[in-house]
């Protein structure tokens, strides 16, 4: 009965033109091995530990032999491998308070009560594994790199930045790869694409077996709906903190506006699948 009432309220709000104000969503740090730091815009670094809650506009860096796992409040799980730097440029939800106190790792799909989200991260170097919950219509997650962007609506994949080379592999589902200056293409499960050097030359192959196995192991807890003992419940802690990296420039959104509906047709896609 409560669920029916909640859905009715959301439907009424959308139909009547009412809009939640988009605000930063929580990102729970689930597990950390070795030395992992979060860096603020002023260059101040703080060592990351499990249980912290961070938000958008932060840079997370792993040292050699170090890893980090965190869970966004829309159910998306990210694992950073050693020697990896990821800028969390934007993670906004239309109604982030709707999931306060809940365990984000149990979300197989993005909660309807949050009314959608917009996530933009930039992989500066290294390798990141992603397990994206099935997102709501209008929600979007984009991984940016110097060689192009990767967009998804709900899947498992990896991205590696190694010098001038960028590789993306789809482990489950499908991902849209948009090399800079070229048409978007779709990678299906088990396939990979590499964007090489300044020329942006494309090559295709099979997804890395090693990274596929690592992802399956890392995300096993979320797939069964039973978070590991080291995984944060997403409720936050007394050690929660925010960092203040300069906000990313994301066209069509501001910190006080509702996240716009995402029109997938606005992206150029040549229809090819690999």
PLY file of the C-alpha trace (Angstrom):
ply
format ascii 1.0
element vertex 274
property float x
property float y
property float z
element edge 273
property int vertex1
property int vertex2
end_header
0.00 0.00 0.00
2.82 2.40 0.88
4.52 1.61 -2.46
1.35 2.30 -4.40
0.90 5.59 -2.58
4.51 6.61 -3.25
4.23 5.82 -6.97
0.98 7.78 -7.13
2.64 10.81 -5.54
5.54 10.70 -7.99
3.19 10.29 -10.96
1.12 13.23 -9.80
4.21 15.38 -9.29
5.48 14.67 -12.79
2.07 15.15 -14.38
1.53 18.46 -12.64
4.88 19.81 -13.74
6.35 19.81 -10.22
10.11 19.27 -10.24
12.46 18.20 -7.49
15.60 20.32 -7.23
18.60 18.28 -8.37
21.18 17.93 -5.62
24.39 15.96 -5.05
23.81 12.32 -4.21
25.82 10.28 -1.74
28.65 7.96 -2.74
29.45 5.39 -0.06
33.01 4.09 0.18
32.59 0.34 0.55
36.11 -1.04 0.79
39.67 0.24 0.53
42.91 -1.69 0.26
46.25 0.08 0.52
46.63 3.82 0.09
43.72 5.64 -1.57
43.27 9.41 -1.39
40.57 11.91 -2.29
41.83 15.30 -3.44
40.06 18.65 -3.10
40.32 21.58 -5.51
42.86 23.32 -3.30
45.15 20.29 -3.48
44.46 19.07 0.05
44.41 15.28 0.19
42.63 13.03 2.65
43.13 9.30 2.95
40.02 7.33 2.11
38.70 4.58 4.37
35.66 2.33 4.24
32.58 4.02 5.68
33.29 7.48 4.34
30.68 9.21 2.19
31.93 11.42 -0.62
30.10 13.45 -3.24
30.58 14.87 -6.70
33.50 17.11 -7.69
36.09 14.84 -6.10
39.18 13.06 -7.39
39.94 9.56 -6.13
43.40 8.08 -6.68
44.73 4.63 -5.86
48.40 3.93 -5.25
50.27 0.86 -6.48
48.84 -2.32 -4.99
45.80 -0.32 -3.82
42.13 -0.59 -4.73
38.90 1.16 -3.83
35.24 0.24 -4.15
32.37 2.67 -3.81
28.62 2.59 -4.35
26.55 5.45 -5.73
23.09 6.07 -4.27
21.52 4.89 -7.54
22.98 1.38 -7.10
26.00 1.77 -9.37
29.19 0.14 -8.07
32.68 1.28 -9.13
35.99 -0.48 -8.44
39.30 1.31 -9.03
42.33 -0.86 -9.71
45.89 0.09 -8.66
47.46 3.28 -10.07
44.09 4.66 -11.14
42.75 8.22 -10.98
39.04 8.94 -11.39
37.38 12.36 -11.28
33.78 12.15 -10.06
32.68 15.23 -11.94
28.97 14.96 -11.28
26.51 12.76 -9.42
23.16 14.46 -8.97
19.77 13.04 -8.10
16.43 14.77 -8.40
15.40 13.55 -4.94
18.47 12.16 -3.12
16.84 12.15 0.33
14.48 9.40 -0.85
17.20 6.78 -0.22
18.65 8.16 3.00
19.62 5.34 5.35
19.28 2.62 2.73
21.87 0.09 1.57
22.81 1.26 -1.94
24.48 -2.06 -2.79
21.10 -3.82 -2.80
19.69 -1.64 -5.60
19.46 -3.79 -8.74
17.54 -0.94 -10.34
17.65 2.78 -9.62
14.95 3.61 -7.03
11.97 5.36 -8.60
11.63 7.59 -5.57
14.89 9.38 -6.45
13.27 10.58 -9.70
16.44 10.06 -11.75
20.13 10.89 -11.74
22.95 12.21 -13.88
26.46 10.82 -13.44
29.63 11.98 -15.19
33.07 10.69 -14.31
36.43 11.13 -16.04
39.00 8.36 -16.03
42.37 10.12 -16.04
44.52 6.99 -15.90
44.37 3.35 -14.92
41.45 0.92 -14.92
37.95 1.22 -13.48
35.32 -1.51 -13.33
31.66 -0.51 -13.37
28.44 -2.33 -12.52
25.64 0.06 -13.37
22.21 -0.55 -11.92
19.32 -0.41 -14.38
18.75 3.32 -14.59
15.45 5.14 -14.77
14.31 6.78 -18.03
16.03 10.17 -18.19
18.99 9.04 -16.09
22.43 8.72 -17.64
25.93 7.62 -16.71
28.91 8.71 -18.81
32.57 7.83 -18.47
34.75 10.44 -20.16
38.34 9.90 -21.33
40.74 11.85 -23.50
39.91 9.54 -26.41
36.12 9.55 -26.17
33.09 8.81 -23.98
31.35 5.63 -22.84
27.65 5.81 -21.96
25.41 3.19 -20.36
21.94 2.67 -18.92
22.63 -0.49 -16.92
25.43 -2.97 -17.53
28.83 -4.23 -16.39
31.96 -2.99 -18.15
35.51 -1.71 -17.74
37.54 1.21 -19.06
41.33 1.47 -19.16
43.41 4.58 -19.90
47.03 3.64 -20.60
48.95 6.65 -21.88
47.42 7.71 -25.20
45.40 4.51 -25.50
41.83 4.01 -24.25
40.16 0.59 -24.06
36.59 -0.27 -23.14
35.16 -3.74 -22.71
31.57 -4.85 -22.21
31.15 -7.69 -19.74
27.37 -7.82 -19.65
24.69 -5.89 -21.55
25.83 -3.19 -23.98
27.74 0.09 -23.90
27.85 3.03 -26.28
31.37 4.12 -27.22
31.80 7.59 -28.75
35.37 8.16 -29.96
36.20 11.87 -30.19
35.10 13.19 -33.57
33.51 9.92 -34.69
30.09 8.31 -34.73
28.90 6.35 -31.71
29.11 2.57 -31.85
27.68 -0.12 -29.62
29.71 -2.86 -27.93
27.79 -5.93 -26.84
28.66 -8.46 -24.17
32.14 -9.95 -24.49
33.42 -7.34 -26.97
36.01 -4.56 -26.59
37.25 -1.52 -28.50
40.56 0.32 -28.28
41.14 3.94 -29.31
44.83 4.32 -30.04
46.93 7.48 -29.84
46.25 10.93 -31.20
44.96 9.50 -34.48
42.07 7.83 -32.69
42.48 4.64 -34.70
39.94 2.02 -33.68
40.50 -1.69 -33.19
38.13 -4.35 -31.90
38.51 -7.60 -30.01
37.21 -9.66 -27.16
36.81 -8.27 -23.67
39.74 -8.99 -21.35
39.25 -12.36 -19.65
41.28 -11.21 -16.64
39.25 -8.02 -16.14
35.99 -9.89 -16.75
36.85 -12.37 -14.00
37.95 -9.56 -11.67
34.68 -7.73 -12.22
32.59 -10.82 -11.57
34.45 -11.41 -8.31
34.33 -7.76 -7.22
30.61 -7.43 -7.92
29.56 -10.85 -6.60
28.18 -9.38 -3.36
25.96 -6.91 -5.22
24.75 -9.55 -7.68
23.46 -11.69 -4.81
22.06 -8.69 -2.95
24.26 -9.49 0.05
26.94 -6.86 0.59
30.22 -8.00 2.04
31.06 -7.11 5.64
33.37 -4.33 4.44
30.71 -2.68 2.29
29.16 0.54 3.56
25.40 0.49 3.93
25.14 3.95 2.47
23.86 5.47 5.67
26.92 7.65 6.08
29.10 8.01 9.15
30.57 10.58 11.46
33.59 10.59 9.16
31.58 11.63 6.10
32.99 14.61 4.28
32.67 16.60 1.10
35.42 17.80 -1.21
35.28 20.85 -3.41
36.80 20.14 -6.78
35.73 22.72 -9.41
32.31 21.65 -10.70
32.25 19.94 -14.06
30.65 21.73 -16.97
27.71 19.56 -18.00
25.55 21.03 -20.70
21.94 21.52 -19.81
22.25 21.10 -16.06
22.99 23.22 -13.04
23.16 22.45 -9.36
19.72 23.97 -8.76
17.84 22.74 -11.81
16.05 19.49 -12.38
18.03 16.99 -14.39
16.59 17.11 -17.91
15.19 14.11 -19.70
17.86 12.41 -21.77
16.90 12.05 -25.41
18.89 9.10 -26.68
18.08 10.12 -30.23
20.18 13.24 -29.80
23.31 11.10 -29.81
24.79 10.14 -33.14
24.78 6.36 -33.46
25.68 4.65 -36.70
23.77 1.57 -35.54
26.78 -0.71 -35.68
27.21 -3.36 -33.01
30.48 -5.10 -32.28
0 1
1 2
2 3
3 4
4 5
5 6
6 7
7 8
8 9
9 10
10 11
11 12
12 13
13 14
14 15
15 16
16 17
17 18
18 19
19 20
20 21
21 22
22 23
23 24
24 25
25 26
26 27
27 28
28 29
29 30
30 31
31 32
32 33
33 34
34 35
35 36
36 37
37 38
38 39
39 40
40 41
41 42
42 43
43 44
44 45
45 46
46 47
47 48
48 49
49 50
50 51
51 52
52 53
53 54
54 55
55 56
56 57
57 58
58 59
59 60
60 61
61 62
62 63
63 64
64 65
65 66
66 67
67 68
68 69
69 70
70 71
71 72
72 73
73 74
74 75
75 76
76 77
77 78
78 79
79 80
80 81
81 82
82 83
83 84
84 85
85 86
86 87
87 88
88 89
89 90
90 91
91 92
92 93
93 94
94 95
95 96
96 97
97 98
98 99
99 100
100 101
101 102
102 103
103 104
104 105
105 106
106 107
107 108
108 109
109 110
110 111
111 112
112 113
113 114
114 115
115 116
116 117
117 118
118 119
119 120
120 121
121 122
122 123
123 124
124 125
125 126
126 127
127 128
128 129
129 130
130 131
131 132
132 133
133 134
134 135
135 136
136 137
137 138
138 139
139 140
140 141
141 142
142 143
143 144
144 145
145 146
146 147
147 148
148 149
149 150
150 151
151 152
152 153
153 154
154 155
155 156
156 157
157 158
158 159
159 160
160 161
161 162
162 163
163 164
164 165
165 166
166 167
167 168
168 169
169 170
170 171
171 172
172 173
173 174
174 175
175 176
176 177
177 178
178 179
179 180
180 181
181 182
182 183
183 184
184 185
185 186
186 187
187 188
188 189
189 190
190 191
191 192
192 193
193 194
194 195
195 196
196 197
197 198
198 199
199 200
200 201
201 202
202 203
203 204
204 205
205 206
206 207
207 208
208 209
209 210
210 211
211 212
212 213
213 214
214 215
215 216
216 217
217 218
218 219
219 220
220 221
221 222
222 223
223 224
224 225
225 226
226 227
227 228
228 229
229 230
230 231
231 232
232 233
233 234
234 235
235 236
236 237
237 238
238 239
239 240
240 241
241 242
242 243
243 244
244 245
245 246
246 247
247 248
248 249
249 250
250 251
251 252
252 253
253 254
254 255
255 256
256 257
257 258
258 259
259 260
260 261
261 262
262 263
263 264
264 265
265 266
266 267
267 268
268 269
269 270
270 271
271 272
272 273
